[in-house]
């Protein structure tokens, strides 16, 4: 099978102000009158679908994209260098400093980035990549096939804690054909290779150890690292030798850490910050009333909120007890009160954009405290006391308190354990979680098999819950390595994964969180990839 894509035009067309983003395929304008506006679809080629709402009709300036200005991006958590090669709670900077080989459009069709074309072998045991020959790193060194080889080997290194390590490990050979053509040889076919290509940042081999300590971040992306101030944020400046001609428009980006929700919202409303993805859902009503701010909701979501269960701790080793917890949570209330209605209440991990999504799976566990108490009694319990770890941020704390309230109604009393994000992520990776924890997970927005071979909570070989099942391993491995499956066969495999997740309830999904972007009406051209890497190639301020 051959998949060929032409190289991007050497002189990309300039997006019109009305489009707001290069590659815009269709746009619907939404007028948000009060809180009950109808959200209409917006398709974005090469990034995630979004719908936009604002307190007034969007202003069209009539001006062409403008060069200059520094974007202030308010984030609620700092960059964690040690998790540079893993998806963490703060991954926005990845695509600002680095590039990836490809990027998905809304239908999970890969499009070129540093790879311009690709050809699969008939047996799907190798893929030939042709690479751009006009790219340099921030230090002036040319990008070559050696950098792709290093990127793959880097993710194969367990020290990097990369969620897609298993897919990188399927690459067991390399054949260079000059500096800009490379054959990747596979130990076995995998159906999520392009998930890896969108996830895997291309970094500089010589400075990689400096990168994971935050000293040097050298990539090929549109911005260079100027300074990292731990606890305060990242300062980036324009890469004047970026391979995309006349891009980026912005002179720089400041990622400023503002952990308090009120202070973050104040920064947006005052105009000090022009962009944030960190506004808690219950605070979006304040934002919606401001005519100078726009809300954009990406339909692939920002991952899912879940309740994790350590299956090695009694009585959570009993799936009946876990199923009782799953029925105790009022997902609709959690979505409405804690997330401001932005998201999808769901017992399954999949967003609606996923080929694995099913309405039956979404509603498999509904709020039924009576049934939950009955299940607990059938397992020999009327009262339990358990710890619940959560990240110590306002939004995450509100989620934990909502779970705490619901579980109390069925006789399960939990003690909250607020934890900083970096420590929580390390506990997740090292399988050191307490009896219960609540966090967010990604990887359900790409190929369904990626969730079960890559995401720490779900990994069939080694997950945070310490759940093991031969049946789970079998269906996951089959879904992952089956590359020529018909739609019916693929759906059956996805169904198999979903049913085990729901029945075993070692991860209890609650809500597919809305990926909500709040931005100034002066800002245009913002995009995200499937892993929430921020793309500002075409962004500009007016």
Secondary structure, DSSP 4 states (H G I P E B T S, - for coil): -EE--PPPPSSPPPPPTTT-STTEEE-------TT-PPP---EETTS--EEEEESSPPP---PPP----EEEEEESS---GGGTTS--S--TTHHHH---SEEE-TTS-EEESSEEEEEE-TTSSEEEEEE-SS-B-TTSPBP-HHHHHHHHHHHHSGGG--TTHHHHHTEEEEEE-STTEEEEEESS--S-HHHHHHH-----STTHHHHTTTS----SSSEEEEEEETTTEEEEEE-TT-SSTT----SEEEEEE--SHHHHHHHHHHTS--EES---GGGHHHHHT-TTEEEEEETT-S-EEEEEE-TTSTTTTSHHHHHHHHHH--HHHIIIIISTT-EEE-SSS--TTSTT--HHHHTSS---HHHHHHHHHHTT-S-EEEEEEEESSHHHHHHHHHHHHHHHTTTEEEEEEEE-HHHHHHHHHHT---SEEEEEE--SSS-HHHHHHHSTTT-SSS-TT----HHHHHHHHHHHH--S--HHHHHHHHHHHHHHHHHH-SEEEEEEE-EEEEEETTEE--EE-TT--EE-TT-EE-
